[in-house]
Amino acid sequence: MPLNLWAFALAFALACRVSGLGSSCSAPLGSGSSAPGDPYWMENIKHQGTAAYHSNAAGYQVFRNVKDFGAKGDGSTDDTNAINAAISSGGRCGGGSCQSTTITPAVVYFPKGTYVVSKPIVALYLTQLIGDAKAPPTLLASSSFDGMAVIDADPYIPGGNGAQYYTNQNNFFVFSLRTIRNFVIDVRQVPAEKSQGTGIHWQVAQATSLMNIVFHMSAASNTAHQGIWMENGSGGFMGDLVFNGGKFGMWVGNQQFTVRNVTVNNAQAAVFSHWNWGWTFQGININNCQVGFDLLTGGITESTQSVGAEAIIDAVVTNTPIFIRNSQPSNGRLAGSLVINNAKLNNVSIAVGVGGTTVLAGGTKTITSWGQGNVFKGTNTGATFTQGDIANPYKPSSLLDSSGKIFGKMHPQYASYAVSEFVSVKENGAKGDGRTDDTATLKAIFAKYAGCKIIFFDAGTYIVTSTLTIPAGTRIVGEAWSVIAGSGSNFKDVANPQVVVRVGEANSEGILEISDIIFTTVGPTPGAIVVEWNVRQPSGVPGGAGTWDTHIRLGGALGTNLETQQCPSSGGGGTTNCYAAFLALHITSGATAYLEGLWAWLADHDLDGDGSSQISLYSGRGILSESAGPVWMIGTAEHHTIYQYSLVNAKNHWMGLIQTES
């Protein structure tokens, strides 16, 4: 081969390796061609998603446009009943008779407009409420609005003596799988003194998210309005939220949550928290409030539990008299912990106080690193109570944005892209029926379209029987958490584990985005490495390789062969037949990863049984990272056997909030 042709061939091969450009592609995907007046792509793309294990899979409707159910969105018609009909149609899970499900997923889409509601919109289990990302619709509570909140994720049953749609097992211990995104929620027509002026009642568990929502509430002195009300649960992620007015921006109590990029303006209290085990707030802006964080403190036992741990990182607080107010003085000891890191105060009288007493003076200054709580060192079980400046952890520049804060990136929604820039896997031959082997078809789709089309995984369960490689340069969008499931003999040898889904070839580089997907196995699969992450973000593109609202769910669902019948809590199923995976996620040494709201979960309950029965499953390992970074982990793993996290020769990682539970 002549030298110049050889050089061209080599350059082309490298380009394909780096960018993952498919055979049909003449150029990489650009910045999008949707005109300003065009509808959001989700509104017009062909919807042929199915619920793979539904008894009437062909007839069950996954995607629902609220206007197809009679909603007007004209700012005057009461659309409550039409919206709730869109959500509940098809015999879905709720009402107190169904505790959880993976069988009846739904995407409920709201085109642009103003939707008047007079009672709560009930966000049933396994539901995505999604507004037009180009022009987020408004949910407008009428002046006669009556109910818990504009959107209610777990209604209290009338006359039920405190009973709710979903029991605590499903709000504490299992995948809750709900998301709300792209809305303006306006309760200002509700009289200020009425607490019915609440945006969202969000009593949920893991694998849930709120994103890109603006809340408008009364700023009157007697306001009882609140943006989010959450009395318990076990979450979860929320981010890219704005709260205007209200008595409380957020009134929250939940085992654990990660909160990123939240702004609260003109509320009486930006955040009120009555209990938790641990919350991480990253990138918080508080303007013209009376109190930033109002915390019930001092108890960590089951009977006295209050705020257990609060980490507030990269905050900007302006014209707010009190940044943090504790309910109890320490008197030299106080259960629970509080950490403040990189908080910039502008005209704040009290940085940390108890009532009106100052613990840490405010002013106009930056709190570099300050802590309150018990400090443990080494293996010593004794603790020293600390209340004051603490060592400021080193933050590598690769993890930071241009302002020196921990980097964050909103869930990609591709609002600037036209329908023609998407390609459907079902339109190209994939079945997603939970039975057909889709491996070859999916490989062919990636080989043809990766890098120049956004690949749309219509709702369904896609079986793969050998390693499926997603090339660098690929963007993938699921629908109601489309499932990719490893199955078969290739994943059964624990002594020779094999990868189910490989994200990028080794040492590959390029944009790679995955959203609204579940990775799983059809067990027993003791030799399954569920996801191997190899891709590296392009230089100068932080967060260029990542996942959003994407999860690893092992067992506990119809179709996995790892449910109560096979693997009861008694252990009667044995180990061999109840082995779900060798390793959930492996981030390799050359990779970078931005993982927002990725829950790598080994089931401890059967989601499709009675919703509460425990099961005995085995997954050797949770998340292994050997990456030199940068890696951002925002809400991740639990329930694996040997470890939840193992960092081996790793560096440049941001992890918050992380949970370990065997």
N, C-alpha and C positions, 0 to 999 in steps of 0.2 A: 504494500500500500504506500503511495507517495506520502512524504512527510506531512504536507499540508492537510491531506485528507485524514491521515491518522490523528493529527492534532485536533481537527474538527470533530472527529468521532469521539475522541477522548473528552473534549469539552462538552459535547452533547450528552455523553454518558454521565458526566459529573453533574450537569444541570438536572438531568432526570433524577439522579440519586438525591440531590440536595432539595429540589423543589417538588418532586413527585409529580411531574407534569404528565398527564395521561396521553394516550395515543391519539385521541380526538382533538387535543388541545393545540392551537396555534400560538397561544400566549397565555401567561398566567392570569388568573382571575384578577380583575381590576378593582376599583373602588365602588363599583355599582352603577347601574344605568337607570335606576328607577327615577322617573320624573317627579317633581314635587307634588303634583296632583294625583299621581297614581296611588291606588290602594296598597296597603301593606301586603307583601307577597303571600302571607299566610291566608289572606282573605280569598285569593283567587287560585292558588295552587290546587291541583286535582287532589281530592282527599279520598283515599282508598285504604286507609288504615283499618285494621281489624283487631279484635280482642281474641287472641289465638285460642284460648281455652274456654271461651264462652260457649254455652250450649247451643247458641244460635249465632255463631261467629259471622256468618254471611249477612245476617240481618241487623246485628248490633251496630249502632252508630257511635263512632269514637269522636269525630269532629262535629261540633255543633256551633253554628252561628246564631247568636241570640235573636237576630232579626228574622231568621227562618222560623222562630217560635213565636213571633208576634211582637217583639220589642221594637219600639219606634226610635228611641234615642233622640227625640225632638225637643227635650227640655220641658215638656208639659205633660205628656202622657205618663201615667203610672205604669212602669215596666216591670214591677216586682214579680208578678205572677208569670209573665213570659220568660223572664230570666231564670226563675226557679224551675220552670218547666224544661228549659234547655238543659239545666244541670241534672235534673232528676230523671229525665226520660230514659226508659230502657231498664227499669227495675234495678236501680243502682243502690249502693251500700249506704244506709243511713237509717234514721228514725228510731234507733235503739234496738232494732232487731238484727242488725248486721254490724259486727265490731270492726272488721277489716276485710280487705279483699285485694287480689291482684287481677281479678277477672273482668272488671267493668271500668276500664280507664276512660277518661273523657278530657278532651280539650274544649273549653267553652270560650268562644271568641267574641269580643265586643268590637265592632267597627267604631270609627270615630263618631262622636255625638255626646249628648247629655242624657243620661238615663235616670229618670226620677224613680225613687224607691220609697215605699211607705212602711216596709217591714224588712227584716233581714234577708239578704241573699245567703243561702246556706251552701257553703263550700264542702260538698261531700267528699268522702274518702277517695283518693286516687284521681283528683281533679286538678287540672290546670286552668285557672282563670287568667286569660291573656287578652289585654287590650291592644289596640292598634299602636305599634311602636312608633309610627311616624307622627301620629296625632292622638296621644293617649286620651281615651274617653273619660268623661266625668260621671261618677256615680253621685247623684245629688239626693241627699236625704230630704224628704218633704218636711214641712213644718209640723205635720201630724205623725211623723215617723214614730213607730212604737216597736221596741225590741232591743235586744242586747247590743247589736252593732250593725252597721251597714252590711258588712260581711261577717258571717258567724261560722267558724270552722268546727264548733262542737256545741250545738245548742243544748240548753237545759230543757228537758221534756216537761211540758206543762202538766202539773199535778203529779210529777214523778218523784217528789221528795228529794230533789237534788240529782236525780239520775240524768245522764246526758246521752247523746247519740252514741258516743264512743267511750268505752270504759278506760280507766287509768292505765290498764295494760297497754292500750294502744296509743295513749298520749305520753307514756313514760318509756315503754320498752320495745317498741317495734317501729318499723318504717311507717311513717304517716303519709308520705308521698303526696304533698300538696304544694302548689305554688300559686302566687298571685303576682302579676307583673303588669306594668304599663297602665296605671290608672291615676286619675285625680279623684280623691274622695272628699266631698264637701258636705259638712254637717252644719253649716252656719245658719240654715233656715230653722233648725231645731232650736227651741228656746234655750238660751244660754245656761239656765239653771238645771237643765235636764241631762242626766248622764246617758240618756239614750243617744246623745250626740257623740257616739263612739264610732271610730272608723272601722276597726277590725278587732273581733274577738278571736285571738290566735292561740288557742290551747292545743298545741301540736307536739309531735315528737320529731325524731331524726328524719333526714331526707326531705325537709320542707324549706321553703324559701319565700321571702317577700323581697321584691326588687322594683326599682323605678316607679315609686308611688309618691304622690304629693298629697298631704292631708291639710285641709282647711277647716279650722275650728274657730269658735267665738273667742275673742280676746277680752271680753267684758270681765269686770272684776269679780262677778259672781259665776263665772263659767264653770260648768261641771264637765265640759267636753274633754275627750281624750282620743288620741290617735290610735294607739294599740292598747288593748287590755288583754292580759295573759296571766291567769291565776296559777297555772301549773303546767306540767309537761316535761319533755325531755328532748329539746331541739338540738340543732337547727341553725339556720343561717338567715340573716336579713341584711340588705345593703342598698345603697343608693336611694335613700328615703329623705323626704323633707316634710317637716311638721311646722305648721303655722298656727299660732294661737293655742288655746286650750288650757285646761287646768293641768293636764299632763300630756306631754308629747307621747311618752311611752310609760305605761303602768305595767310592770312585768315581774313575774315570778316563774322560774323554770329551772330545771336541773342545770342545763348548760346551753349557751348560745354564743355564736360569734356575730358581731355587728360591725359592719364596715360602711364608711362614708355616709354618715347621717348628719343632717342639719336640723336644728330646732330653733325657731324664731318666736319670740313673744309669748312663750308659755309660762305658766306659773312655776312649773317644775319640768325641766326637759325630760328627765328620767326619774321615775319613782320605782324602787325595787323593794319588795317585801320579803323575798327569799330567793336563794339560788345555791347551787354548789359551786358554780364558776362561770362567769361571763367575761368575754373579751370584747372591749369596744375599741375599734381601730379607725381613726380618722373621724373625730366627732367635732362638730362645730355648733356652738351654743351662743345665741345672740339675744340680748335683751330679755332674758328670763329672770325670775326671782331666785331660783335655785337651779343649779346644773344637775347634780345627782343627789337625790334625797333617798337615803339608804336606811332601812331597818337593820340594825346590827346587834351582834352580841351573842347569838345562839347558833350552835351547829349540831345539836343533838336532834333526834327525830321529833321530840316534843317541843323543842325551842327553836327549830331551824329558822334563821333569818338569812341575811346575805352572807354567804360563805366566802366568796372570793370575787373581787371586782378588779379587773385590769383595764385601765384607761390609757390608751396609747395614741399619741399624735392628736391631741385635742387643741382647739382654739376656742377660748371662752371670752366673750366681749360684753361689757355693760351688764354684768350679772353679779349681784351682790355676793352670793355664796356659790362657789364651784361645787363643793361636796359637803353634804350635811349628814353626819352620823346621828342615829337616834340615841346611842348610849356612849357615855364617856369611857375611856379605857381604864383609868385608875391603875395604870401599870400593867394591865392585862386585858385582852379583849379577844374573844373567839372570832375567827374569820380573818380575812386579809384584804388589804387595799393596796394596789400599786398604781402609781401615776408615773408615766414616762413621756417626756417631751410634750408638756402642756403649756401652751402660750396663753397668758392671761392679759387681758386689756380692761383696765378699770374694774377689777374684781376685788371687793373688800376682804373677803375671807376665802382662802383657798380650801382649807379643810376645817370644819367646825363641828361642834356638838350643840344643837340649838343655836343660840347666838354667841356661844363661846368660841374663841379662836384657838384652833390647834396649830394650824399653819397659816401665817399671814398671807394675804393676797397682795394686790397692787397691780402694776403693769410689769410683768416679768415672765420668765420661762422657768417652769419646774422641770429640771433635767431628769431627776429620778428620785422618787420619794415613796416610802412604803410604811405600812402599818400592819403589824401582825407578828406571828411567831416565826422565827428564823431557825432552821435546822441546818447543821453542818455535818458533812460526812455521814458516818453511820451512827452518830450520836442521836439517841431518841429524845434527848432533852432539848427544849426549845428556849430561845431567848426572845422575849417580846421586844420589838423594835417599833419606834414611831419617829421617823425622821428621814433624812437623806440616806439613800442606799446607793450602792455601786451602779453606775450606768452601764448597761451591757453594750458591748461593741456591736455595731450594726454595719455589716459590709455594704459598701456603696451599691453593689449589684442588686441588693434587695430594696433599695430606696428609689423614690421618684425624684424629680428635679428639685423639689422643695425640702428634701431630706427626710420625708416621711416614708413609712412602709408602703411599698407600691401596691396598688389595687387596680383591678380591671373589671369593668362591668360585663355581665353576661352578654356575649355577642347576640344580636338580634337581626342583623343584616337588613336594617330598615332602608338602606340606600340601594338594595339590590332588587332587580325585577324578577318576576316568576321565571323568565327565560334563562336566568342564571342559576337555576336549581335543576337538579335531576333526581327523579324518584327511583328508589331501588326496586319497588314493585313494578313500576312502568318498564323496568329493564329486566324483568324476569324473576326477581326474588319473590318467594312466597310468604315468608314470615308467619307461617301457620303453626309453628311449634312442633312440626313433624318432619317436613321436608328438609333435606340437607342443602342449605343455601351457600355452602362454602365456595364452590366454583363460580357461582353467579356473582357473589359479592366481590371475589377477587377480580373477575372480569370487569365489573363496574369501576372499581378503583383503578385498574389498569387503563381504562378508557377515559375516565373523567377527572381523576384526581388532579387538583391544581388549577383547573379552569372552570369547574362547576362546584356549587355547594351541594353536597350529597344529602338528600332528604330520605331518612329512614322512616317510611310510613309506619304507623303504629302496627306492632306485631312482634312475634318472637322468632328470631332468625337463628337457626341451628347451624353451628359450624363444627366439623369433625376433624379439622386439622388447623394449624396456625393460620390465622387471618391477619395479614399485614396491612396496616393503614399507612400509606406512604406520606412522607413529609410533604407539606403543601396542601393537605386535605382539610376541608371544613365539613363537619358532619353535624346535622341537626336531626334529633329524634322528634317523635310525636307522642305525647302522653307516655314518655319514658319507654321508647322502643327498646327491646331486649335483644342482646346478642349472647347466645348461650353455647358454651362448649360442651360437646357430648361425644361419647364413643371411646373406643379402645385406646386411642392416642393419649388420653388423659387419665389412664387408670394405673400407670406404673409409678408408685411413689419413689422408687429408686432411680427413675429416669423421667423427671417431670418435664412437661412440654407446655409451651406458651399457647394460650387460647387466642388472645388478641395482642399482636405486636404493634405498638404505636411508633412507627418509624423504624427503618432499618438501623442497624448499629452505625453510630457516628453520622447519622443523617441530620440535616439542618433545614429548617423552613418553618413557615407558619403552619400550625396544626391546631385546630379548634374542634372540640367535641362538646356538644350540649344536649341535654335531655335524653340520655342513653342509660340503660342498665346493663352491666356485664354480669354474667352468672354462669352456672354450670348445670347440666343435667346429670345428677349423681348416680352412683358414687363415682367420684373423680379425684382420687387421692394424688394423682400426678398432674393436676392442673395448676399452672401459673396463670392466673386469670388475665392479668394485664402486665405486659412488659413495656416499659416506657423508655424509649431510646432517643427520641427526637430532641434536638436542641433548637431553641429559639434563634431567629436570625440576629446578627449583631445589631445593636441599637433598637431592638424591638422587645422590650420587657413584656413578659406575659404572652409572647407570641406563640407559645406552645402550651396548651392547657385544656382543662375541662371545667364546665360549669353545669350545676344541677345534674351531674352525672354520678352514678353510684355503682358500687359492687355489692350485690345482694346474693348471698349464698344460702340456698335452701329455704324452707318455710313457705314455699309458694307452689301453686299447682303447676305441674310440668317439670318440677325439679327432681322428682322421685326422692325427695328428702323432706317428708312431711310427717305428721303424727302417725300415720299408718305404718310407715317404714321405720321411723326413728322416734319412738315414744320417749317421754321424759324418764321412764324407768331404766333406760339404757338397753332395753330388750332388743333393739335393732342391731346391737353390736357396734364395733368400730368400723370394720371394713365396709359395710353397706351404708354407713352414715358419714362417710368422708367426703366433704364438699370441695376441698381444694388443698393443694400443697402450699400455695402462697397467693394472696389476693393481688398485690401490686408490687412490682419491682421497678424502681427507678435506677437506671444503670449509670455508670460512672460519667459518661459523656453527656448525659441528658440534662435539660432544664425542664421545670414543670411549674405551672400555675394551676393549683387545684382548689377551686372554690366550691365549697359545699359538697365535696365528695365523701360519701359515707361508705366505708368498706366494712360491711356488716355480715357477720355470721349469725343466722337466725337463731333466736332462742325461743321464738313462738311460731306457731303455724298461722300465717296470715289468712289462709283460706279455709281454716277449720272453724272453730268457734271463736277465734280471735283472742283466746286467752290461754289455751293449752300449750304448755311448754314442750319442747322437743330437745333431743340430745344429738347434736351434730358436732363434727370435728373439722376444723380448718387449721392447718399447722401454723400459719404465719399471716400477719396482717400486712403491714407496709414495710418493705425493705428499701432503703435508699443508700446507694453508694455514690450519689451525685456530688460533684464539686460545686453545684449550684449555678445560678440561683434557683431555689425551690421555695415555693410558697404553698403551705398546706393550711387550708382554712376549713376546719370541721372535718374530721376524718374517721378513725377506725375503732372498732370494739369487738370483743367476744372471741378472738382467735386464741389458740391453745398455747403456743410457745411464746409468742410476743405479739403485741399490737403494732409496735414500731421498733425497727432496728436500724440504726444509723451506723454504717460501716465505712470508715474513711471518708465520711461525708463532711461537707462544710457549706457555708452560705445558705442556711435554711431558716425560713420563718415558719413557725408552727403555732397556730392559735385559732381557736381553742382546740386542743387535742384531748381525747378521752381514752383511757385504758380501762377495760373491764373484761374479765375473763368469762 
